Amino acid sequence: MERRQTVEVATQPIRRKPEEFQFVQLRICDGAARMTLNRPDHNLLNESMLREMADGIAFAGDQNDVKLIVLDSACKVFCGGIDVGEYTSQRVFQMLDAFHSVFTGILETSKPVLCVVNGPAIGGGAELAAFGDLVIATPRARFAQPEITIGVFPPLASTILPFLVGPKVALELVLLGEPVTAERALELGMINRLVPEAQLEATVNELVARVTGHSAPVLTMAKKAILGGMGLSLRDGLKNSMDIFLNELYRLEDSQEGVRALVEKRKPNWKNR
């Protein structure tokens, strides 16, 4: 009998440099890495754009002078989701690998990620916002997971939404596929702040300044403690958080400096170590 060979599909893309990006603009300023999605008109995600996003997150995560990653859009739409032209049988494995690498990057990067949503976030775009550590939106924003209407379900949203909004609301969002207004998203806890469009830039700049004014490794450990406790029991989550606090945080120069500054009633002088 002839033995059939199993074909494995694997991708090992070469990491691109920010200056080579076509659809993502990355610039570093005052402790923040600003990543702007720019694939007109709707920022539809293809493999190249997703690879750039993943590489940009990895690049920013490697920079010692970066304390925060800001993800925003140059288009009227924050992100319209996956480019359906990429969902072919020949490309689906590469596409899903690229898609997964972006969200893994957001979860695993040591830097907090701030998403700025000033327009519709649909499908994969809504999942991007859901995975952001912080989210600022304007009334122009709306969020939707319409995948159910085309015979699929959103795997990433199905995982993260129960943590954000609870299982009942997550089921509603996924099973109905109906859009959620920015006001409703704020009520549900899908976003942190809702601001008028005219105040968006000032609000983002203020929040960036506040976050980047803190110690970089302490920011990292805070994110690690919160996300690392998700899915654990309260007892195990507390153990995880205290382990980070006692065995990692207290070894930092900055944690000692923070206590001294408080006692001496002065502003801390962070060394970011």
NORQUIMO-V955287 format. One record per helix or strand of 2 or more residues. SS is the DSSP state (H for helix, E for strand). FROM is the first residue (numbers start at 1). LEN is the number of residues. If there is no record, write none. Layout:
BEGIN
ss->SS from->FROM len->LEN
ss->SS from->FROM len->LEN
END
This chain:
BEGIN
ss->H from->18 len->3
ss->E from->24 len->6
ss->E from->32 len->6
ss->H from->47 len->16
ss->E from->68 len->6
ss->H from->84 len->3
ss->H from->92 len->17
ss->E from->112 len->6
ss->E from->120 len->3
ss->H from->124 len->8
ss->E from->134 len->4
ss->E from->142 len->3
ss->H from->146 len->5
ss->H from->155 len->11
ss->H from->167 len->10
ss->E from->180 len->2
ss->H from->182 len->7
ss->E from->193 len->2
ss->H from->197 len->16
ss->H from->216 len->13
ss->H from->234 len->14
ss->H from->249 len->3
ss->H from->253 len->12
END
